[in-house]
Each structure stands twice: as C-alpha cells, then as structure tokens.
C-alpha cells in the first residue's frame, strides 16, 4: 500500500463524534484553530452534533465536513469547507490533524489536495481561502504547495500564551490550483480524488 | 451628541433603520455590508431595528452620523471587538462619496479615539471593495496601511471584485498625532 492509498477522505458522520470531540478538547486544537477554554464538553459536543447534522448529502450546504481516515490508523484528522458562498463560489478550508505523529507526514498534504479537488471539481468553487497563523508553517506551506497566494498579512493578530503572532490570509483561485496540478500531473494523478475513489471501490469500500 | 464642523455623531435611534436599509438597498456594493460569506444581504427594516437594539449599538459602538442640517448622512462604528488580541473592525459608510473628504475626518478622529483611548485596542481593521475609491483614499490619508486583498472574493454586476483590508496600529496612530500637533 503506497502513501497515496494509505489514507482517504470520507464525510464526517455521527459515529465520529467521540473522536472529533476529543480533538476539539485538545489544547492543540484551540492553539492552531479556534475555540474557548471556557467552553464545556457538553457545549462542544452540541456544536459538533449541529455541525455534523448540517452535513447534508444533498442540496447546497453552507459547509462540508470531512474526516481523514486510514484502515490502519483509524481517524487521523478532519477537514472542513466552511462559509460556502454559492453566489461567489468561494469557501474557507480548515484542517486539523488529530493524530499528532502524522502532523508532518504527507498525509495532511494529500488530504488537502483531494479536498481542493473536491472543492474545485465537484462543488465548482472558484476560490478557496484559508486563514492560518504564522506559527503554523506546516499548514501554510501545504497551501503554498497547492498554489495558494498569501494575500493578507495581519501583524500581531492572534494571542497565544501571552504572545501576539501574525496571521496570514491565503487565497487559491481555480486556475492557480489547475496550474499546479498540471505541473505535477504524474504524481497528481496517483494522489487524486478520482484515484482514491477508484482504490476504495476496488478494495470493496464505496467512497462516501 | 458629538458636534463637529461638518457632522453630528450620535447613538442610533430606531427610526434610523430606514436610513440604514437604504444603504443596503441603494447605491454601490460596500464591503461593510457583506455577510461573513462576503455575500450582499438585504435585511428588512424590523431586522435592522432589532440590530440597533442590540447591546453593541446601545452601548455606543455603532453611531449614526448627521450633517449640519440634521439629515442622516452616514453610519459608523466599531464591531467584532477582540479583547484578547485587542483589535476591532471599523465601519465607515457615507451615502455621498464627497463626505469621505470632509465629514469622514471628524468621524474617523472620533472612532479612532474610541478604539485606541477608550477601548485601548492595539489596531483597527477596515474592509473595502476595490470599487470603494473614496473610502480607500480616506483611509490612506489617515495613515492606514494596506494589509492585502482577497482576490475575486465577490461576484457582482457580472464581474469579480477584490476585498481589500486596511489596518491602523495604535502606535502609528499616536505617532501621526504627535507629528501633527
């Protein structure tokens, strides 16, 4: 099993609740993404239930929640496309790798690449944005590798452990993503969403 | 009421909702009136009245601006205050573009005083569409720095528009004030 088939994406569902709750309660989640220490476990749980409940299979959802999974390691992380604007054909992407030992692996980059393919090729997005803190280079490097441009730098914008850090606004337009994908066509084909679905179908799992 | 040479700045009243609604309905698209997905919205007058009754407006974070005749000419304020990182979004809207050269100076002086003296914020941010030339010139004149633009963030009038972000830090604001006094 190669790196391209080791992990895959699927829609987040109710059965993932406990793992997602555990991640969201981890201080790392609040450090790298968002959240409030004062929030109780119950409030977090309700938020996740609401979030997963909104994840409709049909229609034009305001957000899409995906999990990264592997047969060997179980749930590894989550990716969401939020603030979807069907008018502007734009959305924001958030990524969280719950499996700490996998944070610097290719798995996260692969999952982001496939999610971007889903956003542009399936949801017909025109633009994907990401808001990433300067102290999280692993995340913004993945976006840059995918062709995203650092459009905004907000100096001293987020407070962590008493220190103010910069925050970056990234934007990826469809043609920029396509250019990167064409440039790396050989490896992109193997890592693609299409290849992932084909692999899951061949191995007896229907991609969801 | 804060009385200046060109404006009266006051807390909003329920009747102001009709004026605010016109800002949404008529005239060009403005960044300050887009929702979190950067989509234009069209609130009803009762919905705007409900917003005016909310804590922020009642506590004096949003203000109505009248011209010297007492007619409403603008809407402004601070919103989304982040006390942890000490920043807020500054909103500045005038019906007439010419007001960004005159009335806006008084309004900005007042709002920046609120942001940096009353709330002791570290910086303020302003969003502007690339078509809001009068607003952008006004911000640059007041020392705001361009932080970047979200390219093709809004689709309107058959074309894509960029959403620009400007920031002003308290230290830069104080330095400008010191050098001009």
Interface residues (C-beta under 8 A of the other chain):
Chain A: X62 X83 X84 X85 X87 X88 X89 X90 X126 X127 X129 X149 X150 X151 X152 X153 X154 X155 X156 X157 X158 X159 X164 X169 X171 X173
Chain B: X36 X37 X38 X39 X84 X85 X87 X122 X123 X125 X147 X148 X149 X150 X151 X152 X153 X154 X155 X165 X167 X169
